[in-house]
Amino acid sequence: MTVEPRLRELSDRYYRRLAEVLERCGLPRSMPPFLVLGVLAATASIVLAVVHLASHRSASDGPIAIAPAAAGRSGSSVVNSERAQVLSVTMVTRNRWAAGWSDCTSGPNCRYAAVIDRDGSRAVAPEWPVPYATLRAGKEAIAVAPPLEGTLTGAATMMFRLTYDGPVLTRLRYRLPTSTFEEDEILTDRIVPGSIVVVNPQESSVRLLKTRGTRSPVCDDSGRCWILSGIGRTDMLWTDDGGRTWGSRALDSHNQLGRLAVSPDGRTLLTTAVAVGANGQTVSKMELSTDRGANWTTVQDPPAGLSASPLAFDDGTALLLGGRAGDRPRLYRVRDGAAKLDRGYPGDLADLAGDSDLMYGFEVPKRRTTEVVLSTDRGTTWTKFAPR
């Protein structure tokens, strides 16, 4: 039997019954039944495809964006509490920053939140049981809520950022540990204690970095990244290819309290070896390099102790915050091979970060820290504000 007679036989046998069924469903007999069935079949295929894609996405481990209001209590009560104080701050510009806050009015059960400012618009992250880490992600500042267990194998790690469309809270996807990283990823030791992790804001992921280094990661503008390592000693490590190969230099052979400062262009390096004695930690040796670590000179007359990691500048100078134990920290400037007392900030600074274009730190009053000071002229003048 040819195809054409076979189709005519099927039409004569089933067309009349199909037309009657469709008529009972409210469709006019004038509408071709096979056309109706084709439309229904196409619609069902689209619905099934959408359901399949949605179920596949929910089963994957991809990033999930969460509305801040749906993630938990608002952090505004933490930031505006009478006992609130600043724990961390990261400034990209004077109008783009992120600050972490704490409120410990309830005794040991402290509450934490974060504030982000983006060109005058501000948003507060939800409450979190552990302190937020504030980080620089390119030209913006973000806040990361670490996992409660202190590892990347337990509860969620959250990322809070402020876009032009509003605040976004994202659950970071855990990836397997790695020994390499890409140029646009962030290295930090403030999410998992004693480890360096890699944060990728674009794909909303986080993973452990498997290297000898465990602390103080910093990447300069040339793409070279530096970290410190060592148990019972301090070694300085660096990589130019995202961790595929590393160079190293011994910094302090006696303990793991040494510090490193790197200028934005990567040419000025300042290292500090620390001794531990009856008076606590003191500076035992300070060295400066202005050629990317090829040659080193010993800095004369460094302060007895450091209150924060130094800042290194592209012009071969550096700025320190320190002094004798028990004294108010003072600013020292390293220039011409020696550290000299700088006019400094006319108050009490407990921390110092930034570069020659923007320096900032906590101001410590008598009771608690609620304000940050900044300078855009290398410390000649300072501006004070509360980051909330």
VOGU-3710 file (C-alpha; in Angstrom, 3 decimals, decimal comma):
1> mtveprlrel> 0,000/0,000/0,000  1,380/3,417/-0,931  1,729/6,263/1,549  -1,114/8,407/0,200  -3,897/5,742/0,467  -2,624/4,812/3,938  -2,949/8,430/5,175  -6,446/8,686/3,665  -7,463/5,495/5,507  -6,182/6,805/8,871
11> sdryyrrlae> -7,956/10,128/8,320  -11,263/8,485/7,513  -10,984/6,176/10,534  -9,901/8,675/13,262  -10,677/12,197/12,004  -14,407/12,047/12,829  -13,774/10,728/16,390  -11,067/13,343/17,018  -13,331/16,146/15,847  -16,074/14,964/18,230
21> vlercglprs> -13,648/14,888/21,210  -12,398/18,402/20,502  -15,961/19,668/20,105  -16,797/18,371/23,626  -13,790/20,374/24,906  -15,321/23,575/23,539  -13,387/23,865/20,291  -15,404/24,543/17,122  -15,763/21,746/14,573  -14,472/24,156/11,923
31> mppflvlgvl> -10,967/24,178/13,530  -8,792/21,425/12,000  -8,183/18,791/14,683  -4,679/17,956/13,505  -3,745/21,664/13,732  -4,991/21,767/17,337  -2,981/18,662/18,222  0,138/20,181/16,675  -0,184/23,344/18,736  -0,786/21,334/21,925
41> aatasivlav> 2,223/19,139/21,221  4,499/22,126/20,619  3,284/23,830/23,822  3,847/20,671/25,857  7,379/20,346/24,473  8,250/23,909/25,518  6,857/23,406/29,036  8,766/20,151/29,485  11,987/21,788/28,276  11,627/24,675/30,747
51> vhlashrsas> 10,913/22,252/33,618  13,952/20,184/32,675  16,278/23,205/32,576  14,984/24,530/35,897  15,418/21,174/37,618  18,900/20,786/36,140  19,944/24,228/37,368  18,643/23,648/40,890  20,502/20,365/41,068  23,792/21,971/40,048
61> dgpiaiapaa> 26,165/23,713/42,404  26,072/27,062/40,640  25,862/30,437/42,434  22,536/31,467/43,908  21,621/35,145/44,256  19,557/35,871/47,350  17,602/38,968/48,236  19,244/40,427/51,388  15,869/40,800/53,115  15,201/37,071/52,678
71> agrsgssvvn> 18,585/35,979/54,038  18,068/36,942/57,674  17,669/39,894/59,959  18,807/43,265/58,703  22,245/44,289/59,893  21,134/47,882/60,534  20,539/47,177/64,225  24,161/45,985/64,505  25,658/48,981/62,736  23,543/51,511/64,659
81> seraqvlsvt> 23,879/49,892/68,084  25,210/52,019/70,939  28,048/49,521/71,390  28,809/49,040/67,692  32,396/49,327/66,543  34,316/48,996/63,278  36,256/45,753/62,849  37,519/46,104/59,267  37,475/48,531/56,388  38,571/48,344/52,744
91> mvtrnrwaag> 38,661/51,502/50,635  39,013/51,543/46,846  38,311/55,273/46,590  36,954/57,683/49,173  33,471/56,991/47,734  33,792/53,219/47,328  34,409/51,222/50,478  33,201/48,339/52,642  33,269/48,225/56,451  32,636/45,387/58,877
101> wsdctsgpnc> 30,859/46,128/62,179  30,239/44,246/65,418  27,774/44,558/68,297  28,613/42,685/71,498  25,949/44,094/73,827  24,625/40,566/74,365  27,826/39,288/75,964  29,707/36,526/74,157  26,994/36,218/71,497  28,188/39,008/69,264
111> ryaavidrdg> 26,398/40,055/66,088  28,104/41,195/62,909  27,155/43,118/59,780  28,773/45,082/56,972  28,156/48,343/55,124  29,068/49,034/51,493  29,228/52,472/49,882  29,224/52,774/46,094  29,454/56,348/44,846  27,173/57,683/47,578
121> sravapewpv> 24,687/54,789/47,668  24,933/52,603/50,766  23,588/49,186/51,716  23,807/47,093/54,891  24,435/43,348/54,773  22,328/40,946/56,859  23,442/39,884/60,334  26,018/37,108/60,505  27,352/35,076/63,476  31,031/35,677/62,573
131> pyatlragke> 32,805/38,849/61,368  32,574/39,872/57,722  35,775/40,137/55,695  36,012/43,247/53,514  37,894/42,889/50,235  38,764/44,790/47,095  37,356/43,318/43,881  38,707/45,372/41,007  37,161/48,833/41,236  34,650/47,982/43,957
141> aiavappleg> 34,640/46,873/47,575  32,786/43,754/48,699  32,053/41,993/51,988  32,320/38,229/52,471  30,593/36,381/55,322  32,881/33,419/56,167  31,576/29,909/56,929  30,712/29,342/60,583  32,971/26,303/60,961  36,077/28,123/59,700
151> tltgaatmmf> 36,493/25,680/56,801  35,202/25,427/53,232  33,542/22,075/53,864  30,685/23,155/56,122  28,104/25,921/56,027  27,730/28,510/53,299  30,060/31,386/52,493  28,171/34,497/51,381  29,256/37,489/49,287  27,563/40,880/49,664
161> rltydgpvlt> 28,050/43,557/47,032  26,336/46,738/45,919  25,614/47,198/42,223  23,924/50,035/40,363  20,786/47,890/40,460  20,935/47,509/44,237  22,440/45,178/46,879  23,026/41,515/46,027  23,747/38,691/48,452  25,211/35,619/46,763
171> rlryrlptst> 25,999/32,176/48,078  29,544/31,329/46,993  29,991/27,972/45,293  32,724/25,798/46,790  35,324/24,531/44,336  38,056/21,966/44,854  41,378/23,221/46,290  43,822/24,488/43,692  47,469/25,442/43,398  46,849/28,097/40,730
181> feedeiltdr> 44,672/31,162/40,290  43,723/33,693/37,617  44,535/37,383/37,357  41,032/38,623/38,185  40,667/36,440/41,301  41,192/37,607/44,890  43,652/36,051/47,347  42,823/36,522/51,019  43,690/35,001/54,408  40,667/36,523/56,179
191> ivpgsivvvn> 38,030/33,893/55,343  39,592/30,654/56,596  42,024/31,051/59,550  45,543/29,926/58,719  44,839/29,455/55,001  44,737/31,482/51,808  41,575/31,174/49,745  40,771/32,266/46,201  37,573/34,268/45,678  36,154/34,617/42,178
201> pqessvrllk> 33,438/37,321/42,254  32,513/36,820/38,591  31,542/33,169/38,966  30,644/33,480/42,668  33,038/30,778/43,850  35,638/30,231/46,566  38,353/27,602/47,014  41,491/26,908/49,064  44,908/27,739/47,594  47,296/24,818/48,048
211> trgtrspvcd> 50,761/26,367/48,337  53,512/26,749/50,924  52,133/30,191/51,756  49,518/30,684/54,450  49,204/34,429/55,061  49,496/38,046/53,913  48,787/37,683/50,172  49,177/40,809/48,033  49,267/41,284/44,257  50,894/44,303/42,614
221> dsgrcwilsg> 49,877/46,046/39,403  52,317/43,994/37,314  50,465/40,781/38,150  53,081/39,401/40,541  51,590/38,039/43,752  53,420/37,759/47,070  52,654/35,660/50,152  54,376/34,696/53,397  54,951/31,173/54,666  56,890/29,167/57,231
231> igrtdmlwtd> 56,454/27,393/60,548  58,800/28,832/63,152  60,249/31,115/60,457  59,091/33,493/57,730  59,761/33,048/54,024  58,691/35,433/51,287  57,243/33,784/48,154  56,227/35,279/44,822  54,747/34,102/41,523  54,381/35,730/38,110
241> dggrtwgsra> 52,225/33,025/36,534  49,303/32,500/38,907  51,013/29,977/41,183  52,432/27,655/38,536  55,994/28,531/39,611  57,295/30,312/42,729  60,397/32,182/43,843  61,379/32,471/47,511  63,625/34,366/49,928  64,144/33,881/53,666
251> ldshnqlgrl> 62,796/36,821/55,638  63,076/35,773/59,293  64,730/32,518/60,369  63,584/32,742/64,012  59,777/33,076/63,932  56,754/33,506/61,690  55,903/37,078/62,663  57,773/38,785/59,825  55,939/41,309/57,646  56,076/42,407/54,027
261> avspdgrtll> 54,966/45,601/52,279  54,792/45,878/48,469  54,277/49,072/46,468  51,569/49,137/43,772  54,132/48,854/40,945  55,928/46,016/42,753  59,366/47,641/42,754  59,506/48,866/46,359  59,585/46,129/49,002  59,910/46,561/52,755
271> ttavavgang> 60,460/43,516/54,970  60,448/43,380/58,764  61,895/40,651/60,985  60,387/40,501/64,474  61,951/39,379/67,765  59,931/38,189/70,758  61,219/39,050/74,217  60,172/40,175/77,663  58,758/43,399/76,213  56,715/41,596/73,565
281> qtvskmelst> 57,321/41,851/69,842  60,043/44,221/68,644  61,583/45,001/65,275  64,873/43,148/64,934  65,649/44,040/61,318  64,084/46,050/58,504  65,211/45,909/54,868  64,240/47,921/51,788  64,486/47,099/48,085  63,695/49,501/45,267
291> drganwttvq> 64,388/47,108/42,371  61,801/44,379/42,894  63,937/42,486/45,390  67,175/42,240/43,408  69,122/44,292/45,983  68,445/45,118/49,634  69,616/47,732/52,137  69,119/47,718/55,912  66,825/50,506/57,171  68,432/52,513/59,940
301> dppaglsasp> 66,611/53,564/63,142  63,318/51,692/62,637  60,665/52,072/65,358  60,924/49,638/68,248  57,672/47,908/67,264  54,993/47,951/64,582  51,268/48,397/65,141  50,329/47,408/61,579  51,926/46,234/58,363  53,903/49,075/56,688
311> lafddgtall> 52,945/50,756/53,422  55,431/50,815/50,517  55,213/53,446/47,762  56,294/53,516/44,120  58,896/56,225/44,779  61,029/53,976/46,988  59,706/55,274/50,328  57,471/53,700/52,969  55,244/54,675/55,878  55,141/52,862/59,237
321> lggragdrpr> 52,848/52,946/62,239  54,570/51,927/65,444  56,714/52,848/68,426  57,639/51,490/71,822  55,347/49,044/73,615  52,733/50,892/75,672  53,198/54,206/73,852  50,752/55,805/71,459  51,588/54,593/67,907  53,268/57,204/65,736
331> lyrvrdgaak> 53,890/57,501/62,019  57,413/56,981/60,668  58,514/57,589/57,101  61,277/55,544/55,506  63,381/57,709/53,194  67,075/57,781/52,252  67,740/54,510/54,041  66,382/55,511/57,447  63,073/55,633/59,334  62,286/59,062/60,727
341> ldrgypgdla> 59,384/60,242/62,861  56,746/61,805/60,646  54,456/64,637/61,591  51,744/62,021/61,304  48,098/62,028/62,177  47,231/64,158/65,224  45,356/61,368/66,981  45,460/57,663/67,685  45,689/55,309/64,712  45,405/51,565/65,268
351> dlagdsdlmy> 45,777/50,490/61,651  47,102/51,760/58,327  46,322/50,608/54,765  46,142/51,932/51,223  48,717/53,576/48,967  50,112/57,018/48,159  46,820/58,098/46,567  44,604/56,983/49,460  45,735/56,058/52,967  43,276/55,108/55,690
361> gfevpkrrtt> 43,047/53,531/59,108  40,996/53,208/62,298  40,958/55,992/64,800  40,875/54,603/68,337  39,110/56,774/70,918  39,008/55,928/74,612  36,078/53,521/74,456  35,551/51,937/70,999  36,353/52,363/67,328  33,580/54,002/65,317
371> evvlstdrgt> 35,434/56,194/62,826  37,974/55,887/60,037  40,447/58,544/58,940  41,759/58,936/55,396  44,318/61,011/53,563  44,639/61,670/49,840  47,826/63,765/50,069  50,193/61,210/51,661  49,371/62,191/55,212  49,520/65,986/55,036
381> twtkfapr> 45,804/66,367/55,822  43,260/63,851/57,121  39,487/63,438/56,928  37,402/61,582/59,498  34,103/59,743/58,925  31,978/56,929/60,358  31,577/54,159/57,727  27,889/53,454/58,270
//
